[in-house]
Amino acid sequence: MKQLHMFDEVFDSQKVFRRLLEAMANPGRRCSIQLQSEKLFGDDPAVLAVAMTLLDAGVSFCALENPTLTEQILLLTHAKPVSLEQADYLFVSSVDQLPMIVESAKEGTLENPHASATLIVGLPDVQGEQEVRLSGPGVDGQLTTTLPNALAEAVRLRDEQEYEYPQGIDYIFLLPESDLLCIPRLVKMEEC
């Protein structure tokens, strides 16, 4: 059998999953998945590494206006492509799409807040950063850090939705050099 990639679906997925857990448990911390991403081919290897780690036939996804990525994710994970409003995982390839996506994404319910969407946002380049203060689960008191402008804007868009606690959407950001940075739904951000 001919392999299309060198990414080990068991061992490399475990490593990516551990990095995702570390980034999600420690909002604002950057974690690298570059070694695992390099084993995949295509335009978005880090996105595919996250997709292969999180998705399977039991979940749904949407890669809005990106048929190539939709096809790649479908072939690698067998997850079900659905509309933006129904998707468990949303793959965002352009920050210009964020206002519409954040407004339409599943936010969960008071009874099942975990039924919300997770947005995987690729940031191919970082143009400017700003200092922010993060607080909430995973942050000891408050954390002052710098975030790329596009990432901070995405969190602001989410906060403007004024979700009722504990509803909201989770963010997984893929920065240049295959770094992960996560902002879970209950983490709040304020500008310094």
DAHU-V708671 format. One record per backbone hydrogen bond with DSSP energy under -0.5 kcal/mol. CO is the residue of the C=O (numbers start at 1). NH is the residue of the N-H. Records with the same first field share a line. If there is no record, write none. Layout:
CO->NH ; NH
//
This chain:
7->9
8->12 ; 13
10->14
11->15
12->16
13->17
14->18
15->19
16->20
17->21
18->22
19->23
20->24
21->25
22->26
26->29
31->180
33->37
34->38
36->39
37->40
39->6 ; 7
44->48
45->49
46->50
47->51
48->52
49->53
50->54
51->55
56->59
59->80
60->88 ; 89
61->82
62->64 ; 91
63->66
66->70
67->71
68->72
69->73
70->74
71->75
72->76
73->77 ; 78
74->78
79->81
80->61
83->86 ; 87
88->118
89->62 ; 91
90->92 ; 120
91->93
92->122
94->97
95->98
97->101
98->102
99->103
100->104
101->105
106->117
107->168
112->109 ; 115
113->116
115->108
117->170
118->90 ; 120
119->121 ; 172
120->92 ; 122
121->123 ; 174
122->124
125->127
126->128
128->149
130->147
131->192
132->145
133->190
134->143
135->188
136->139
138->140
139->141
140->142
141->136
143->134 ; 145
145->132
147->130
148->152
149->153
150->154
151->155
152->156
153->157
154->158
155->159
156->160
157->161
158->161
159->162
164->167
170->119
171->183
172->121
173->175 ; 181
174->123
175->178 ; 179
176->179
178->33
179->175
180->31
181->173
182->28
183->171
184->187
188->135
190->133
//
